[in-house]
Amino acid sequence: MAVAESIARPARSDSTFFPTMAAAMALTAFAGFARSFYLKPLFHVPPELSLLMIVHGLVFTAWMTVLVTQTGLVAGNRRDLHRKLGVFGAGLAAAMIVLGLWLALDALRRGFSPMQGVPPYIFFSIPFFDMVVFAGLVTAGIASRKRLAWHKRLMILSTAGLLDAAVARIPLDFITNGGPPVFFALSDLFIVAVGLYDVATLRRVHPATLWAGGAIIVSQVFRLWLGGTPAWQSFTMLFLN
């Protein structure tokens, strides 16, 4: 009886926690990109949106919408619809990886950096590794779709790893002035939330949370170091010739 209750408790709480996380991440994305994308006509924030930026924004929005929908379908025990929509979601993930890298390369070639005082070749390390880590985690999440506890955490955390871009654009002085260490730390609060949830429901941090969260955090530290090295500058030059 005790074992059955311990299994049922996370299952019930999952139906609340994961949809809430997905909704919180969607709201974070909206808050970050409201001025530069969603509500841009109201703020007139440069630069002007290119077709690539618009398509990227629409695909990213579609991904967030699918994530919220998918967690809601599982919570509502509509796994049949969840599986069908998952095929579309996998295609969206692939499109996001291609478009994310394409947009990062476009910014590099235009000499654009959204962070004042940070050269474009250094900034390029942030979106580049965002997409590399997302690709690895979302692929692992899709491959683990029959292991539900792994699948849920990997899909949520793969998306959390992309939210540094949104957090960095929230117009608060301490974020703007703090730079990458601050917006990385704030986006990592989603990882912390999953870890705390694991401890509360499982009495341990789930391995998927450890692996995915660790990959994101290690990549953040790594790119902060790598971005300013001559080796990274030489690597970026390959895309400028």
C-alpha atoms as one frame of an Amber mdcrd trajectory, in Angstrom:
protein
   0.000   0.000   0.000   2.783   2.415   0.892   4.569   1.693  -2.399   1.384
   2.338  -4.383   0.857   5.642  -2.587   4.469   6.706  -3.239   3.960   6.048
  -6.974   0.576   7.770  -7.134   1.715  10.901  -5.309   4.302  12.008  -7.941
   1.881  11.060 -10.723  -0.813  13.319  -9.292   1.555  16.170  -8.553   3.152
  15.837 -12.016  -0.222  16.802 -13.472   0.122  20.163 -11.758   3.855  20.776
 -11.697   4.855  20.198 -15.316   1.997  22.210 -16.874   2.791  25.012 -14.417
   6.455  24.923 -15.391   5.580  25.021 -19.088   3.247  27.981 -18.544   5.874
  29.828 -16.468   8.454  29.339 -19.202   6.023  30.559 -21.855   5.343  33.684
 -19.790   9.078  34.237 -19.347   9.593  33.990 -23.105   6.775  36.488 -23.680
   8.167  38.904 -21.085  11.626  38.751 -22.608  10.604  39.149 -26.236   7.561
  41.399 -25.762   9.386  44.591 -26.683  11.464  43.183 -29.530   8.933  40.773
 -31.059   5.443  40.206 -29.651   4.599  43.854 -28.941   7.268  45.440 -31.115
   4.906  47.936 -32.859   4.233  49.477 -29.447   7.894  49.962 -28.518   9.764
  50.480 -31.826  12.855  48.690 -30.464  15.667  48.194 -33.009  16.621  46.301
 -35.060  13.895  45.928 -37.632  12.707  42.352 -37.902  14.006  40.413 -40.879
  12.098  37.517 -42.398  14.502  35.124 -40.625  13.794  36.765 -37.271  10.043
  36.593 -37.824  10.111  32.925 -38.842  12.383  32.068 -35.902  10.072  33.903
 -33.508   6.991  32.160 -34.860   8.592  28.710 -34.663   9.827  29.362 -31.126
   6.334  30.517 -30.170   4.878  27.376 -31.708   7.325  25.287 -29.649   6.275
  26.976 -26.420   2.620  26.516 -27.354   3.163  22.817 -28.057   5.035  22.386
 -24.766   2.158  23.923 -22.793  -0.361  21.861 -24.750   1.579  18.617 -24.364
   1.959  18.928 -20.599  -1.745  19.737 -20.393  -2.677  16.694 -22.476  -0.668
  14.391 -20.221  -2.220  15.992 -17.145  -5.648  15.367 -18.691  -4.712  11.756
 -19.478  -4.989  12.329 -23.239  -1.847  10.426 -24.096  -3.266   9.482 -27.498
  -3.347  13.129 -28.569  -0.022  13.725 -26.824   1.646  11.076 -29.007   0.119
  12.455 -32.204   1.135  16.024 -31.408   4.571  14.750 -30.425   5.383  14.004
 -34.070   4.714  17.642 -34.925   6.708  18.722 -31.875   9.732  16.709 -33.008
   9.603  18.482 -36.353   9.373  21.838 -34.593  12.411  20.983 -32.478  14.422
  20.217 -35.606  13.294  23.498 -37.176  14.250  25.402 -34.028  17.774  23.986
 -34.094  18.269  24.939 -37.750  16.722  28.389 -37.363  18.484  29.093 -34.061
  21.911  28.377 -35.535  21.034  30.244 -38.716  19.973  33.330 -36.747  23.117
  33.183 -34.598  25.275  33.007 -37.720  23.322  35.862 -39.291  23.982  38.056
 -36.250  27.673  37.155 -36.328  27.973  38.020 -40.009  26.137  41.312 -39.480
  28.475  42.163 -36.605  25.507  42.347 -34.238  25.681  41.803 -30.502  22.727
  42.645 -28.220  25.083  43.109 -25.264  26.819  46.469 -25.123  30.603  46.148
 -25.105  30.558  42.445 -26.040  32.028  41.723 -29.498  29.808  39.683 -31.824
  32.238  36.763 -31.949  32.100  36.433 -28.140  28.314  36.764 -28.046  28.047
  34.060 -30.732  29.147  31.464 -28.176  25.914  31.974 -26.208  23.279  31.175
 -28.887  25.566  28.596 -30.493  25.790  26.486 -27.342  22.137  27.167 -26.520
  21.258  25.274 -29.665  23.897  22.560 -29.211  22.643  21.763 -25.700  18.991
  22.005 -26.760  19.642  19.603 -29.635  21.234  17.051 -27.320  18.604  17.276
 -24.593  15.544  17.338 -26.834  16.881  14.369 -28.800  17.389  12.489 -25.532
  13.885  13.511 -24.459  12.300  12.186 -27.639  14.314   8.980 -27.394  13.122
   8.558 -23.783   9.446   9.037 -24.563   8.588   5.579 -23.168  10.329   6.428
 -19.880   7.865   9.066 -18.758   9.781  10.495 -15.808  12.856  11.015 -17.997
  10.840  12.319 -20.942   9.005  14.974 -18.917  12.144  16.344 -17.327  14.248
  16.318 -20.462  11.621  18.143 -22.520  11.070  20.772 -19.832  14.772  21.301
 -19.156  15.754  21.361 -22.825  13.445  24.358 -23.146  14.662  25.925 -19.905
  18.148  25.946 -21.401  16.942  28.319 -24.125  15.376  30.874 -21.816  18.606
  32.786 -21.174  17.857  34.709 -24.386  14.442  35.754 -23.083  15.656  36.559
 -19.566  18.509  38.674 -20.973  15.945  40.884 -22.736  13.712  41.555 -19.730
  14.132  45.325 -19.241  15.413  45.351 -15.665  18.631  47.178 -14.829  20.160
  44.411 -12.747  19.743  41.979 -15.662  21.004  44.408 -18.293  23.995  45.457
 -16.200  24.748  41.980 -14.883  25.323  40.366 -18.248  25.525  36.615 -18.896
  26.226  35.506 -15.291  22.963  37.112 -14.171  20.659  35.951 -16.956  22.169
  32.473 -16.872  21.571  32.292 -13.125  17.983  33.502 -13.460  17.131  31.047
 -16.231  18.699  28.279 -14.130  15.997  28.839 -11.514  13.842  26.553 -13.656
  16.429  23.806 -13.155  16.399  24.471  -9.424  12.602  24.250  -9.408  12.665
  20.812 -11.052  15.338  19.648  -8.614  13.324  20.829  -5.607  10.226  19.150
  -7.008  12.146  15.910  -7.367  13.273  16.036  -3.767   9.752  16.829  -2.566
   8.128  13.976  -4.507  10.882  11.382  -4.959  13.139  12.223  -1.985  16.047
  12.545  -4.422  16.974  14.487  -7.526  15.951  12.473 -10.578  18.896  11.415
 -12.806  17.323  13.216 -15.785  17.362  16.456 -13.800  20.985  15.902 -12.789
  22.150  15.116 -16.312  20.126  17.790 -18.120  20.599  20.493 -15.511  24.287
  19.685 -15.247  24.749  19.839 -19.013  23.110  23.270 -19.169  25.090  24.752
 -16.268  28.421  23.295 -17.376  27.831  24.627 -20.895  27.122  28.082 -19.488
  30.372  28.168 -17.532  32.246  26.718 -20.497  31.006  29.288 -22.984  31.761
  32.189 -20.619  35.371  31.004 -20.654  35.564  29.902 -24.284  34.020  32.998
 -25.855  37.041  35.194 -25.160  39.719  32.744 -26.273  41.743  33.036 -29.502
  40.637  29.514 -30.416  36.970  30.557 -30.372  37.712  33.689 -32.382  39.478
  31.537 -34.983  36.489  29.202 -35.041  34.063  32.064 -35.682  36.243  33.315
 -38.516  35.400  30.124 -40.400  31.862  31.454 -40.819  32.974  34.896 -42.012
  35.086  33.843 -44.967
